[in-house]
Amino acid sequence: MAGTNSPEQPATAPQLRSITLPSGKTATLRRGKGRDLMRAQRAVAGNPDPTAVVFALIAELSQIDGAPIVYEDVSDMDLGDVLVLQAEVTGANFPEPAPASPAPAASQDSSASASVSAN
């Protein structure tokens, strides 16, 4: 009977993901929760920069080489590392690996065809 309950074992999404950053450092990210977003928003309260929340969320969800980081650490990172972490955090929070190149937005093609059909 004890083996019938498997608490909190989601089959489709890992709870942690490790990636090697362009700098060679290893980042470990965990899946985010609503409380992580709330903490990130509180951490940058009053900061009008829209990327501030993303940087704070990166800090909430990431460890670099096994050590926790804070918002200021993200601000001081190499740009390549920040961009990789930003893509990981702002994507679907890593249910699957990100595609190598994004597809063009459908709205661009549909607006061009709409203007041609109006002529």
SEDREN-864437 format. One record per atom (N, C-alpha, C): residue in three letters; x, y, z. Coordinates in steps of 0.02 Angstrom, whole numbers, plus 50000, padded with zeros to 5 digits. Example, Ala and Ser with C-alpha at 12.3 -4.5 7.8 and 13.67 -1.06 7.14 Angstrom:
2
ala506604971650390;ala506154977550390;ala506604983550390;ser506424988850354;ser506844994750357;ser506455000250394;
END
This chain:
119
met500404994150000;met500005000050000;met500425006350000;ala500995006150034;ala501405012150039;ala501665014349970;gly501735009649924;gly501985011249858;gly501465014249811;thr500845014449831;thr500325016949787;thr500295024549783;asn500535027949833;asn500535035249832;asn501205037849808;ser501205041949755;ser501835044949733;ser501745052549735;pro501905055649791;pro501765062749800;pro502205067149756;glu501895072049724;glu502225077249686;glu502765074749639;gln502605070049597;gln503065067449547;gln502785068949477;pro502805075149452;pro502545076549386;pro502955072949333;ala502605069549289;ala502945065549238;ala503185069749179;thr502885075449168;thr503035079249107;thr503545084849115;ala503635087549174;ala504075093349182;ala504565092349240;pro505215093249226;pro505695092649281;pro505645098649328;gln505845097749390;gln505825103149438;gln506445107449435;leu506995104749410;leu507625108349403;leu507905107249333;arg508265112349309;arg508605111749245;arg509285114849252;ser509795111349231;ser510475114049231;ser510685115449160;ile510985121349151;ile511235123249085;ile511935126349094;thr512335125549042;thr512985128749042;thr512905135449006;leu513105140649039;leu513055147449012;leu513635148848965;pro513575153848922;pro514125155548877;pro514795156948913;ser514755159348975;ser515365160649014;ser515695154349039;gly515355148649033;gly515615142249058;gly515345140449126;lys515005145149159;lys514705143849224;lys514095139349215;thr513905135849268;thr513315131549267;thr512755134849305;ala512195135649272;ala511595138449304;ala511105132849316;thr510815132849375;thr510285128149392;thr509665132349404;leu509145130949367;leu508515134649373;leu507975129849397;arg507535132449438;arg506965128449460;arg506335131349429;arg505825127149426;arg505185129549401;arg504905134849447;gly504625139949417;gly504365145549456;gly503645144349480;lys503475148049530;lys502795148149558;lys502565155349561;gly501935156349572;gly501675163149578;gly502015167049633;arg502175163749687;arg502515167249743;arg503195169849722;asp503525166549674;asp504175168949650;asp504085175549613;leu503565175949572;leu503415182249537;leu503245187749586;met502855186249636;met502685191249687;met503315193749723;arg503765189249740;arg504385191349773;arg504815195549727;ala504845193749663;ala505225197749615;ala504935204649607;gln504275205149605;gln503955211649599;gln504085215949661;arg504065212949720;arg504215216549781;arg504945218849783;ala505385214749757;ala506105216349759;ala506275222549718;val505865223849667;val506015229649623;val505475234949628;ala505095234949681;ala504555239749690;ala504815246849679;gly504455250549637;gly504645257449623;gly505135258249566;asn505425252849542;asn505885253249485;asn505465253349421;pro505515258749381;pro505095259249322;pro505345255049262;asp505935252149268;asp506215248249213;asp505845241649207;pro505545240149148;pro505155233949141;pro505575227649146;thr506225228049132;thr506635222049137;thr506835220449209;ala506725225149255;ala506925224049324;ala506575217949354;val505945216949340;val505585211149367;val505875204649338;val506055204749275;val506355198749244;val507015197149278;phe507435202249289;phe508075201149323;phe507965198349394;ala507485201149429;ala507335198749497;ala507065191649495;leu506675189949444;leu506415183249438;leu506975178249421;ile507435180349380;ile508025176149366;ile508385174649432;ala508475179749473;ala508815178749537;ala508425174049583;glu507755174649582;glu507335170249624;glu507395162949604;leu507455161649539;leu507395154749514;leu508065151449499;ser508615155249504;ser509265152649480;ser509785152149535;gln510235147449524;gln510865147149561;gln511415146649509;ile511975149849523;ile512545149649477;ile513115145949512;asp513355140649480;asp513865136349510;asp513695134349581;gly513055132849592;gly512815130349656;gly512675135649709;ala512785141949693;ala512675147249742;ala512065151549723;pro511655153449772;pro511095157849757;pro511345164649733;ile510935168149695;ile511115174749670;ile510565179749688;val510735186149683;val510255191449695;val510215195849632;tyr509735200349632;tyr509605204849576;tyr510245208249552;glu510635210949597;glu511255214449578;glu511745209849542;asp511755203449561;asp512195198649528;asp512005197949454;val511355197749442;val511115197049372;val511315203349333;ser511255209149363;ser511445215349329;ser512185215549311;asp512605212149350;asp513325212149339;asp513565206349295;met513125201849274;met513325196149233;met513475198249162;asp513865193949128;asp513975194849057;asp513315194749020;leu513255198848969;leu512625199348932;leu512405192648904;gly512865188648877;gly512675182148850;gly512355177648902;asp512615177748962;asp512325173749016;asp511625176249034;val511555182849038;val510905185749056;val510385183949003;leu510575184448940;leu510085182948887;leu509865175648888;val510325171148902;val510145164048907;val509675162948966;leu509845165849023;leu509415165049082;leu508735168249072;gln508725174049039;gln508085177349025;gln507645172948981;ala507935169948930;ala507545165548886;ala507275159548925;glu507665156848970;glu507445151149010;glu506865153049057;val506935158849089;val506435160849139;val505805163449107;thr505865167349053;thr505275170349024;thr504935165848973;gly505255160348954;gly504925155548911;gly504365152248951;ala504195146348934;ala503675142748971;ala503955139749035;asn504505142549059;asn504865140149118;asn505075132949110;phe505345131649052;phe505675125549029;phe505295118949033;pro504675118449007;pro504385111849002;pro504725107648948;glu504995110948897;glu505365107648843;glu505945112048824;pro506465109248791;pro507005113548768;pro506745118648718;ala507035124648720;ala506845129948673;ala507055128248603;pro506665130048551;pro506865128748482;pro507485132748465;ala507865130348416;ala508485133648396;ala508355140548367;ser507825141348327;ser507675147848299;ser506915148748299;pro506685154448323;pro505955155548326;pro505655156448257;ala505035154248249;ala504675155248187;ala504435162448183;pro504375165248123;pro504125172148117;pro503405172548141;ala503225178248167;ala502545179248193;ala502035179048137;ala501475175848149;ala500955175148098;ala500625181848083;ser500625186348131;ser500275192748122;ser500615196948068;gln501265196248058;gln501605200048006;gln501355197947936;asp501305191447925;asp501065189047860;asp500335190747849;ser499915190147901;ser499205191347893;ser499065198747879;ser499465203347908;ser499345210347894;ser499545212147823;ala500065208947797;ala500265210247728;ala499745207647679;ser499465201847693;ser498955199047648;ser498305203047652;ala498165205847711;ala497555209847718;ala497595216247677;ser498195219247674;ser498265225447636;ser498245224047561;val498485218147540;val498465216447469;val497745215047448;ser497365211647491;ser496675210147472;ser496225216347472;ala496445221647509;ala496035227647511;ala496105231647445;asn496635230347407;asn496735234047344;asn496275231647291;
END
